[in-house]
Amino acid sequence: MDHFHIPYALPTVLLASALLLKGPTFVRAWRDPDVRATTLLLTWATAVLVVITPVNIDRLNRLTGIPNIASPWAYSFLTAFCATGLTMIMRWREAPSPRRHRRMITVYWIYAGIVAGLWFTFLMAHVPEPRIYDLDTYYANTPWMREHTLLYLLAHLVSCLVAAAMLWKWFPAVTNPWLKTGVVFQQVGYAMGLVFDALKLTAVSARWSGNDLDYLSTHAAPPFALLEASLVAVGFIAPQAGPFLQQRHRDQRAYRRLHALWRTIRVVQPAGPRARLTPWTPLDLRLLARRQRIHDALRLLAPHYDDALYRRAHATAAAAHGESQARGIAGAVAIQAATDAYQTRATHPADGPAPQIGTDITDHIDAIASALHRPRALNAVRRGLSSTESVDTHA
């Protein structure tokens, strides 16, 4: 039955990967109760899936020499997962208060008692025959093991019902799209958990009445447990990871968009020492450094800046493009001309105050950076300027 092991691999790897990715955040912000709770939830969910994988059940039996020792371990992790999930929902739904704190502590104590009960009933039970797939039904009529199975199933059933009810009442009040997405994932996940409990209890009850519906427990129920762990975990991760990934995507686009402008002004020697950045430097810091580098370079390019060139380029670009794009093209033409003048050490002659790079440039950095990615539009404006200058010269 090796094929039966395969469905466990994907959710286990996904949850373990999410836990590893959450590690740096936990190290940086371990004092944040939401970060701690999410990390614990992922830990318990991953631990459950690792322990209930059939090959690992067999390994635990052989390594410890205790038949079926995986049972209290797996069900303890499952119980901890349930408790953490309930307290996280409370944390999301309610503002901090002494009442909320007392309720959360009560949940922890109740489920800690259930974990103690699971170990007590297992140690009291006589289960000498290792069972990889059908432990619950095989020992359904065995004293203490019967109570062991019922304890974890009822605890899990109650937690799913309570969590689903809290989420159902809270859902209409949720306005944040990422949080709403997370709530939907959790509701579906807890629904899968209820199906799991129903199938398991039906199979165990059938054994009590002398019937055999073991396939409900051994084959039908496990996929719903895997779905529950995965969906509920995703539901708790989405409201935290979603905005982070969305912001990272925006920062990545901005960082790439600014590359052409950064490359253009790279010839300008910075006034001070450059920050030492590596590929492992956080993206937001690299983006901030790139923007700062651009603004510093513009300040140093001011003596070489030709505002009249900018005005002519803007007038030429505006004839073929919208205002925002025309400003970007004109700024790109003027900055490229200023960098060329900087390299030849030629300052722009001007009567009166020294040239300044004003808001026409500094307020349209993104548009200028985008224009530098469109060399055809820039070349067309330059040709237009050359034609105009040629006509003026001949006139």
C-alpha positions as CSV (number, residue, x, y, z in Angstrom):
1,M,0.0,0.0,0.0
2,D,2.9,2.3,-0.7
3,H,0.7,4.4,-3.0
4,F,-1.3,5.4,0.0
5,H,1.7,7.4,1.3
6,I,1.9,9.7,-1.7
7,P,-1.1,12.0,-0.7
8,Y,0.7,12.9,2.5
9,A,3.8,14.3,0.8
10,L,2.4,17.4,-0.9
11,P,0.6,19.1,2.1
12,T,3.4,18.1,4.4
13,V,6.0,19.8,2.1
14,L,3.9,22.8,1.6
15,L,3.3,23.4,5.4
16,A,7.0,22.7,6.2
17,S,8.0,25.2,3.5
18,A,5.6,27.8,4.9
19,L,7.1,27.1,8.4
20,L,10.7,27.6,7.1
21,L,9.7,30.8,5.3
22,K,8.0,32.0,8.5
23,G,11.2,31.4,10.5
24,P,13.0,34.7,9.8
25,T,9.8,36.7,10.6
26,F,9.5,34.8,13.9
27,V,13.2,35.6,14.7
28,R,12.7,39.3,14.0
29,A,9.2,39.7,15.6
30,W,8.9,36.9,18.1
31,R,7.3,39.3,20.6
32,D,4.3,39.8,18.2
33,P,1.6,37.4,19.5
34,D,0.1,37.0,16.0
35,V,3.5,35.9,14.6
36,R,4.1,33.5,17.5
37,A,0.6,32.0,17.1
38,T,0.9,31.6,13.4
39,T,4.3,29.9,13.8
40,L,2.9,27.6,16.4
41,L,-0.1,26.7,14.2
42,L,2.2,25.9,11.3
43,T,4.4,23.8,13.7
44,W,1.5,21.8,15.0
45,A,0.0,21.3,11.5
46,T,3.3,20.2,10.1
47,A,4.0,17.9,13.0
48,V,0.6,16.2,12.7
49,L,1.1,15.5,9.0
50,V,4.7,14.2,9.6
51,V,3.6,11.8,12.4
52,I,0.5,10.4,10.7
53,T,2.4,9.6,7.5
54,P,2.3,5.7,7.4
55,V,6.0,5.3,6.9
56,N,6.7,7.5,9.9
57,I,4.2,5.6,12.1
58,D,6.2,2.4,11.3
59,R,9.5,4.2,12.0
60,L,8.3,5.4,15.4
61,N,7.1,1.9,16.4
62,R,10.4,0.4,15.5
63,L,12.6,3.1,16.9
64,T,10.9,3.4,20.3
65,G,9.9,-0.3,20.6
66,I,6.4,0.9,21.7
67,P,3.6,-0.3,19.4
68,N,1.3,2.5,18.2
69,I,3.2,5.3,20.0
70,A,2.5,7.6,17.1
71,S,-1.1,7.8,18.2
72,P,-0.8,10.0,21.3
73,W,1.9,12.1,19.5
74,A,-0.2,12.7,16.4
75,Y,-3.4,13.4,18.4
76,S,-1.6,15.7,20.9
77,F,-0.3,17.8,18.0
78,L,-3.8,17.8,16.5
79,T,-5.2,19.0,19.8
80,A,-2.6,21.7,20.0
81,F,-3.4,22.7,16.5
82,C,-7.1,23.0,17.4
83,A,-6.4,25.1,20.5
84,T,-4.1,27.5,18.6
85,G,-6.6,27.9,15.8
86,L,-9.4,28.8,18.3
87,T,-7.3,31.3,20.1
88,M,-6.1,32.9,16.8
89,I,-9.8,33.4,15.7
90,M,-10.5,35.0,19.1
91,R,-7.5,37.2,18.6
92,W,-8.7,38.3,15.2
93,R,-12.3,38.8,16.2
94,E,-12.0,40.7,19.4
95,A,-10.0,43.7,20.6
96,P,-7.5,43.0,23.4
97,S,-9.3,42.9,26.7
98,P,-9.0,41.0,30.1
99,R,-12.1,39.0,29.0
100,R,-10.5,37.8,25.8
101,H,-7.3,37.0,27.6
102,R,-9.2,34.8,30.1
103,R,-11.0,33.0,27.4
104,M,-7.8,32.2,25.5
105,I,-6.1,30.9,28.7
106,T,-9.2,28.8,29.4
107,V,-9.0,27.2,25.9
108,Y,-5.3,26.5,26.4
109,W,-6.0,24.8,29.8
110,I,-8.9,22.7,28.4
111,Y,-6.8,21.4,25.5
112,A,-3.8,20.9,27.7
113,G,-6.1,18.7,29.8
114,I,-7.2,16.8,26.7
115,V,-3.5,16.2,25.8
116,A,-2.9,14.8,29.2
117,G,-6.0,12.6,28.9
118,L,-4.7,11.3,25.5
119,W,-1.4,10.2,27.0
120,F,-3.1,8.7,30.1
121,T,-5.6,6.7,28.2
122,F,-2.9,5.4,25.8
123,L,-0.7,4.3,28.6
124,M,-3.6,2.5,30.3
125,A,-4.6,0.8,27.1
126,H,-3.3,-2.6,26.0
127,V,-2.5,-2.3,22.3
128,P,0.3,-4.7,21.5
129,E,-0.4,-5.2,17.8
130,P,1.0,-2.3,15.6
131,R,-1.6,-0.9,13.3
132,I,-0.5,1.5,10.6
133,Y,-3.9,2.3,8.9
134,D,-6.7,1.1,11.0
135,L,-5.7,1.8,14.7
136,D,-9.0,3.5,15.6
137,T,-11.3,0.8,14.3
138,Y,-9.1,-2.2,15.2
139,Y,-9.0,-1.2,18.9
140,A,-12.5,0.4,18.9
141,N,-13.7,-2.1,21.6
142,T,-10.5,-2.1,23.6
143,P,-10.8,-0.5,27.1
144,W,-9.0,2.8,27.4
145,M,-8.0,2.8,23.7
146,R,-11.7,3.3,23.0
147,E,-11.7,6.3,25.2
148,H,-8.4,7.5,23.7
149,T,-10.0,7.5,20.2
150,L,-13.2,9.2,21.4
151,L,-11.4,11.8,23.3
152,Y,-9.4,13.1,20.3
153,L,-12.3,12.8,17.9
154,L,-14.8,14.7,20.2
155,A,-12.2,17.4,21.1
156,H,-11.5,17.8,17.4
157,L,-15.2,17.9,16.5
158,V,-16.0,20.5,19.1
159,S,-13.2,22.7,18.1
160,C,-14.3,22.5,14.4
161,L,-17.9,23.4,15.3
162,V,-16.9,26.3,17.6
163,A,-14.4,27.7,15.1
164,A,-16.8,27.4,12.2
165,A,-19.6,29.1,14.3
166,M,-17.3,32.0,15.3
167,L,-16.1,32.5,11.7
168,W,-19.7,32.3,10.3
169,K,-20.9,35.1,12.7
170,W,-17.8,37.2,12.1
171,F,-17.7,36.9,8.3
172,P,-20.2,39.7,7.5
173,A,-18.2,42.2,9.5
174,V,-14.9,41.4,7.7
175,T,-14.0,44.1,5.2
176,N,-10.3,43.5,4.5
177,P,-10.0,41.4,1.3
178,W,-7.1,39.3,2.5
179,L,-8.6,38.6,5.9
180,K,-11.9,37.7,4.2
181,T,-10.0,35.3,1.9
182,G,-8.4,33.7,5.0
183,V,-11.7,33.3,6.7
184,V,-13.1,31.5,3.6
185,F,-10.2,29.1,3.6
186,Q,-10.7,28.4,7.3
187,Q,-14.4,27.8,6.9
188,V,-13.8,25.3,4.2
189,G,-11.0,23.7,6.2
190,Y,-13.1,23.3,9.3
191,A,-15.9,21.8,7.2
192,M,-13.4,19.2,5.9
193,G,-12.5,18.5,9.6
194,L,-16.2,17.9,10.4
195,V,-16.4,15.4,7.5
196,F,-13.3,13.7,8.8
197,D,-14.9,13.4,12.3
198,A,-18.2,12.1,10.9
199,L,-16.5,9.4,8.9
200,K,-14.2,8.3,11.8
201,L,-17.1,8.2,14.3
202,T,-19.3,6.3,11.9
203,A,-16.6,3.7,11.4
204,V,-15.8,3.4,15.1
205,S,-19.6,3.2,16.0
206,A,-20.0,0.5,13.4
207,R,-17.4,-1.6,15.2
208,W,-19.3,-1.2,18.5
209,S,-22.4,-2.6,16.8
210,G,-20.5,-5.5,15.3
211,N,-20.4,-4.1,11.7
212,D,-17.4,-3.4,9.5
213,L,-17.2,0.1,7.9
214,D,-13.4,0.4,8.4
215,Y,-12.9,1.7,4.9
216,L,-14.5,5.0,6.1
217,S,-11.7,5.4,8.6
218,T,-8.8,4.0,6.6
219,H,-9.5,5.3,3.1
220,A,-12.3,8.0,3.1
221,A,-11.3,10.0,6.2
222,P,-7.6,10.7,5.8
223,P,-7.9,13.0,2.7
224,F,-10.2,15.3,4.6
225,A,-7.7,15.5,7.5
226,L,-5.0,16.5,5.0
227,L,-7.3,19.1,3.4
228,E,-8.3,20.5,6.8
229,A,-4.7,21.0,8.0
230,S,-3.7,22.6,4.7
231,L,-6.7,24.9,4.2
232,V,-6.9,26.1,7.8
233,A,-3.1,26.8,7.8
234,V,-3.5,28.7,4.5
235,G,-6.4,30.6,6.0
236,F,-4.3,31.9,8.9
237,I,-1.3,32.6,6.7
238,A,-3.1,34.5,3.9
239,P,-4.0,37.7,5.9
240,Q,-0.3,38.0,6.9
241,A,1.4,36.8,3.8
242,G,-1.0,38.3,1.2
243,P,-0.2,42.0,2.0
244,F,3.5,41.2,2.3
245,L,3.6,39.5,-1.1
246,Q,1.5,42.2,-2.6
247,Q,3.9,44.9,-1.3
248,R,6.9,42.9,-2.4
249,H,5.5,42.6,-5.9
250,R,5.0,46.4,-6.0
251,D,8.6,47.0,-4.7
252,Q,10.0,44.5,-7.2
253,R,8.3,46.3,-10.1
254,A,9.5,49.7,-8.8
255,Y,13.0,48.4,-8.4
256,R,13.1,47.0,-11.9
257,R,11.4,50.1,-13.3
258,L,14.1,52.4,-11.8
259,H,16.9,50.3,-13.2
260,A,17.3,52.2,-16.4
261,L,17.4,55.6,-14.7
262,W,19.8,54.3,-12.1
263,R,22.0,53.0,-14.9
264,T,21.9,56.4,-16.6
265,I,23.0,58.4,-13.5
266,R,25.5,55.7,-12.4
267,V,28.3,57.8,-13.9
268,V,27.7,60.5,-11.3
269,Q,30.1,60.0,-8.4
270,P,28.2,60.0,-5.1
271,A,29.0,62.7,-2.6
272,G,29.4,60.2,0.2
273,P,30.3,56.5,0.6
274,R,27.8,54.1,-1.0
275,A,25.8,51.7,1.2
276,R,27.0,48.2,0.9
277,L,24.1,46.1,-0.5
278,T,24.0,42.4,-1.4
279,P,21.4,40.3,-3.1
280,W,20.4,39.2,0.4
281,T,19.6,42.8,1.5
282,P,15.8,43.1,2.0
283,L,14.2,44.4,-1.2
284,D,12.6,47.4,0.5
285,L,16.0,48.6,1.7
286,R,17.5,48.1,-1.8
287,L,14.6,50.1,-3.3
288,L,15.1,52.9,-0.8
289,A,18.8,52.9,-1.5
290,R,18.2,53.1,-5.3
291,R,15.8,56.0,-4.9
292,Q,18.2,57.8,-2.6
293,R,21.0,57.2,-5.1
294,I,18.9,58.7,-7.9
295,H,18.0,61.8,-5.9
296,D,21.6,62.4,-4.8
297,A,22.8,62.1,-8.4
298,L,20.1,64.6,-9.6
299,R,21.4,67.1,-7.0
300,L,24.9,66.7,-8.4
301,L,23.7,67.0,-11.9
302,A,22.0,70.4,-11.3
303,P,24.9,72.5,-12.6
304,H,24.7,70.6,-15.9
305,Y,20.9,70.6,-16.2
306,D,19.3,72.5,-19.2
307,D,15.8,73.5,-18.2
308,A,15.2,75.0,-21.7
309,L,16.0,71.6,-23.2
310,Y,13.4,70.0,-20.9
311,R,10.8,72.6,-22.0
312,R,11.4,72.0,-25.7
313,A,11.4,68.2,-25.2
314,H,8.2,68.4,-23.3
315,A,6.5,70.4,-26.1
316,T,7.7,68.0,-28.7
317,A,6.6,64.9,-26.7
318,A,3.2,66.4,-25.8
319,A,2.3,66.5,-29.5
320,A,2.3,62.7,-29.6
321,H,1.8,61.5,-26.0
322,G,-0.2,62.1,-22.9
323,E,0.9,64.5,-20.3
324,S,2.4,62.0,-17.9
325,Q,4.3,60.2,-20.6
326,A,5.4,63.5,-22.1
327,R,6.8,64.6,-18.8
328,G,8.7,61.3,-18.4
329,I,10.2,61.5,-21.9
330,A,11.2,65.2,-21.5
331,G,12.8,64.4,-18.1
332,A,14.7,61.4,-19.6
333,V,16.0,63.5,-22.5
334,A,17.1,66.3,-20.1
335,I,18.8,63.9,-17.6
336,Q,20.6,62.1,-20.3
337,A,21.9,65.4,-21.7
338,A,22.9,66.4,-18.1
339,T,24.9,63.2,-17.6
340,D,26.7,63.7,-20.9
341,A,27.5,67.3,-19.8
342,Y,28.7,66.0,-16.4
343,Q,31.1,63.5,-18.1
344,T,32.6,66.3,-20.2
345,R,32.5,68.6,-17.2
346,A,30.5,71.2,-19.2
347,T,28.2,73.3,-17.1
348,H,25.2,74.9,-18.6
349,P,25.7,78.6,-19.1
350,A,23.0,80.7,-17.6
351,D,22.3,84.2,-16.6
352,G,21.2,84.6,-13.0
353,P,20.9,81.8,-10.4
354,A,22.6,78.5,-10.9
355,P,20.4,75.8,-12.6
356,Q,18.3,73.7,-10.4
357,I,16.5,70.4,-11.0
358,G,13.0,71.1,-9.8
359,T,9.8,69.3,-9.4
360,D,9.4,68.8,-13.1
361,I,12.0,66.1,-12.6
362,T,11.8,65.1,-8.9
363,D,8.1,64.6,-8.9
364,H,8.1,62.4,-12.0
365,I,10.9,59.9,-11.3
366,D,8.8,56.9,-12.1
367,A,7.6,58.3,-15.4
368,I,11.2,59.2,-16.4
369,A,12.4,55.7,-15.5
370,S,9.6,54.2,-17.6
371,A,10.5,56.5,-20.5
372,L,14.1,55.3,-20.4
373,H,12.7,51.8,-21.2
374,R,11.2,53.1,-24.4
375,P,14.2,54.2,-26.5
376,R,12.1,54.6,-29.7
377,A,10.0,57.3,-28.1
378,L,13.1,59.1,-26.8
379,N,14.8,58.9,-30.2
380,A,11.7,60.3,-31.9
381,V,11.7,63.3,-29.6
382,R,15.4,63.9,-30.1
383,R,14.9,63.8,-33.9
384,G,12.0,66.3,-33.4
385,L,14.3,68.6,-31.4
386,S,17.1,68.3,-34.0
387,S,14.7,69.2,-36.8
388,T,13.4,72.2,-34.8
389,E,17.0,73.4,-34.1
390,S,17.9,72.9,-37.7
391,V,14.9,75.0,-38.9
392,D,15.8,77.7,-36.3
393,T,19.4,77.8,-37.4
394,H,18.6,78.2,-41.1
395,A,15.9,80.8,-40.3
